[in-house]
Amino acid sequence: FHGGTGAWAAAGYPVYKGVNLPSKTFGELVEHAYETPRVSVTELDAMLKRGDDVVVIDGRPWNEYTKMSIPTGICCPNGELVYRVGKIVTNPKTKIVVNCAGRTRSILGAQTLRNFGIENPVYALENGTQGWYLADLELDRGASRKYPQVGPGDELPRLQSRARALAEKHGARFVAADEVRQWLADPSRNVFLCDVRTPEEFAAGSIAGAQHTPGGQFIQSTDQYVGVRNSRIVVFDAELVRAPVCASWLTQMGHEVYVLNEGAKADLSVAPGPQPKLPALAKLAPSSLAGFMREGLLLDMRASGAYRKGHVEGARWSIRPVVAAHAAASRPIALAADDPRIAQLAATDLAAAGATELRLLDGTLSDCAAAGVRVVATPDSPPDSERIDFLFFVHDRHEGNKEAARGYLAWETGLMQQLHESERGSFRLPAH
C-alpha cells in the first residue's frame, strides 16, 4: 500500500487511534440504529440500594469480570446470553442491565436480548465499570458469580427457532458440512471456521483446525480472528442457538456468514496453514549464561513491559523490526523469548544481517535466577520512545487514572463521527 497511513490521511480519509475499531464503531452504530435503552451508573446504583427487581449481567469474559465488576453482577459473556439468560432471570418483569468495562459490549449485549425478543425490560449500563469508577462508586474485585450450566430441555426447540429466525432476518445462511468441505478445498477463497462456544467446551473437543472465537468476543474484536476481508465465515456451536445469534451480528457488520448445521460434531477438518521455516539453534543452559556473557550478548525478545519488571543483568531488550542492528556487534548472540519461535524468527533476521554465532537460551528468567544469574528490574528501560510493542493510548484507564478513563470513553463515543461515508456503507444496520 504505497504511502501507508500517511498517504491515506493526506487523501482526506480518517485514521483512528486504538484497537478493534470495526467492532467498537459498530457498537456505537448499533446504539444509534436500534435506540438501545440505557441506564446511568447513578440510576443503577439507586436501583440496587432500593432493592429493585433488577439483575446485572456482565457481558465480558471471566478473566475480565474477576478483575473488577459491578456489585451483584453475574458473569455471562455476550455470546452466551440468549442460551443462558432463562436460567439467570425467571421473572419476565425483572429488569436486566448488561454491563461491560466501557460501552460496546454493554450495548451489544442488551440489544442481543432485545433482538431475540426477550420479554424483560433490558438496558445497557452507560460507560460500564469505568463509568461506575468515575462516579466514585466501589467496584467488586475477585467476584465469582457465574452463569449457570444449561442442559437439554423443553426450552431448546423454542430457542433454536428464535435464533434461526434472527439469523435469517439479517442475511446469515445455514450450510451443510458437505458444502463447507468443498469450500475448504477451494484455494481461491478464504474460509474461517469458528467455534463460538465457551473455552471449556472448545477444550473438550472441536472440529480439527477450527479456531476458538467465543461469540461475544468475536463480535467485540472480529479483526483479531478474521484477517481477510470478504472471506467466508462459518460459525458453529453444539445446539444451534449461540452460533445463529452471533451470525446475526456478523452479517450486520458486513461479513458473509454461514451457520454450520451439524455444529461441533461435523465431519470436517481444516488443513494447517503454511508454517515458517525456523532455524535450529544451539541451546544455551542458564548455568552457562554467566560465562557466555563475558564475550557474548544476550538479547531479550520478551515484551518490553516484562523486560522492565525483570531481566538478566546485562541483557538488552530488542524486537524484530530492529533486532538485525545487533549483528554489527560481531559477538556471539543468545536469544531469550517466552516462545522459542520468536527467538528463532529473530535469529533469521540476525543471520541475514551477518550474525554467525546464534543460540537459544534454554530456560526461563526463574531458571536463570536459580542458576545464580543476577536478575534486575529497570522501570524506565527501555524508554517509552522505544516501546513500539505497547499501546500507550489510555492504557491505564483501569489502573486508577480517571483522565485516561474519561479519554477512552470520549474516544469511543466519537468513533461514529469519524466514519467516512464509504466506511459507514460497509455496515448493514437497519435504517434509523
PyMOL commands that set and color helices and strands:
alter all, ss='L'
color gray80, all
select helices_A, chain A and resi 4-10+21-34+41-50+62-67+78-88+104-116+128-134+155-169+177-184+199-204+215-220+222-224+242-252+263-265+286-292+304-309+320-329+340-352+365-370+384-386+402-418+421-424
alter helices_A, ss='H'
color red, helices_A
select strands_A, chain A and resi 38-39+54-58+74-75+95-99+122-125+173-175+191-195+211-212+232-236+256-260+282-284+297-300+311-312+316-317+333-336+358-361+375-376
alter strands_A, ss='S'
color yellow, strands_A
deselect
rebuild
show_as cartoon
